[in-house]
Amino acid sequence: MEGDPSRSRIYKDVSANLFPAGIEYYLPLFFDETATLFDYLSHDNVLITLHRDVLGAAEGFWRDVISRHDMARGDLDRPVLPPSELFLRPDELMQRIKPHPRLELPADGEPEAEAASPCRRWRWSAVPTTRCTVWPIIWLAASTAC
């Protein structure tokens, strides 16, 4: 960020232990490194559930972030950081999801995409459950076999 930090209202507030709304968007200025949720997940035993079009939602979110950044970047009292310092780009998000086992739930009527590696992605079939079904997990396990 450019200019004299002592002239910034946010700098003055943080120096006085006052934390204004939106301070989380300045985390990269206070820490050498920031982390994402993926930095806390194990690649071996975490199942990520993806509901509907995750890439499409991430791209929509990214467009909104860029739009808000463009609107706010002229405010000298509350300077903004580049979006890539605060958020994962959609391609980065998908890259971080890729190594994890995942359950993908398509939208109703949406055809299922073919998995490049079927053993890393499960398609769940309907499991009939009733009060007299003792072991529905057996049917569930059978429907996910690679």
ZAMARGU-4260 file (C-alpha; in steps of 0.2 Angstrom, whole numbers, plus 5000, padded with zeros to 4 digits):
<rodrens>
0) 5000/5000/5000 | 5006/5017/4996 | 5007/5033/5006 | 5010/5037/5024 | 5001/5024/5035
5) 5000/5036/5050 | 4987/5046/5040 | 4976/5031/5037 | 4961/5029/5049 | 4962/5010/5049
10) 4981/5011/5054 | 4976/5023/5068 | 4962/5012/5074 | 4972/4996/5074 | 4986/5005/5083
15) 4974/5009/5096 | 4967/4991/5097 | 4951/4996/5089 | 4946/4984/5075 | 4934/4992/5062
20) 4922/4981/5052 | 4931/4973/5038 | 4948/4972/5046 | 4949/4953/5040 | 4952/4960/5023
25) 4968/4967/5029 | 4975/4951/5036 | 4989/4949/5023 | 4996/4966/5030 | 4997/4959/5048
30) 5004/4942/5045 | 5018/4935/5034 | 5007/4920/5028 | 4988/4917/5028 | 4980/4900/5027
35) 4965/4893/5019 | 4954/4879/5025 | 4963/4867/5014 | 4979/4870/5024 | 4970/4862/5039
40) 4963/4847/5029 | 4972/4830/5028 | 4972/4822/5011 | 4969/4805/5017 | 4954/4806/5028
45) 4943/4821/5023 | 4928/4819/5011 | 4924/4835/5003 | 4906/4836/4997 | 4903/4847/4982
50) 4885/4852/4979 | 4879/4857/4962 | 4891/4868/4951 | 4905/4873/4962 | 4916/4880/4948
55) 4902/4890/4942 | 4898/4897/4959 | 4917/4901/4962 | 4917/4910/4945 | 4902/4920/4950
60) 4910/4924/4967 | 4926/4929/4959 | 4917/4941/4947 | 4908/4949/4962 | 4924/4951/4971
65) 4933/4959/4956 | 4918/4971/4954 | 4918/4976/4972 | 4937/4979/4971 | 4935/4990/4956
70) 4922/5000/4965 | 4932/5002/4981 | 4949/5004/4975 | 4948/5023/4973 | 4944/5025/4992
75) 4960/5033/5000 | 4953/5031/5017 | 4950/5012/5015 | 4963/5006/5002 | 4959/4989/4996
80) 4971/4974/4993 | 4971/4965/4976 | 4958/4951/4977 | 4971/4937/4974 | 4979/4942/4990
85) 4963/4938/5000 | 4954/4924/4990 | 4958/4909/4980 | 4954/4911/4962 | 4942/4898/4955
90) 4956/4888/4946 | 4966/4889/4963 | 4950/4883/4972 | 4947/4868/4960 | 4966/4864/4961
95) 4965/4863/4980 | 4950/4852/4980 | 4957/4840/4967 | 4968/4829/4978 | 4954/4826/4991
100) 4941/4812/4990 | 4925/4820/4986 | 4906/4817/4985 | 4899/4827/4970 | 4880/4830/4971
105) 4873/4836/4955 | 4858/4847/4953 | 4841/4838/4950 | 4841/4832/4932 | 4859/4837/4929
110) 4869/4823/4921 | 4884/4817/4930 | 4901/4821/4923 | 4913/4807/4920 | 4927/4806/4933
115) 4945/4806/4927 | 4949/4795/4942 | 4933/4785/4947 | 4942/4779/4964 | 4944/4797/4970
120) 4926/4802/4966 | 4910/4793/4972 | 4893/4792/4964 | 4880/4788/4977 | 4865/4779/4972
125) 4849/4780/4982 | 4849/4769/4997 | 4832/4762/5002 | 4830/4765/5021 | 4815/4760/5031
130) 4812/4756/5049 | 4815/4738/5045 | 4832/4741/5036 | 4845/4735/5048 | 4861/4739/5039
135) 4859/4752/5025 | 4877/4756/5026 | 4881/4739/5018 | 4871/4745/5002 | 4880/4762/5003
140) 4897/4753/5004 | 4892/4742/4989 | 4887/4757/4978 | 4904/4766/4981 | 4915/4751/4977
145) 4929/4756/4964
</rodrens>
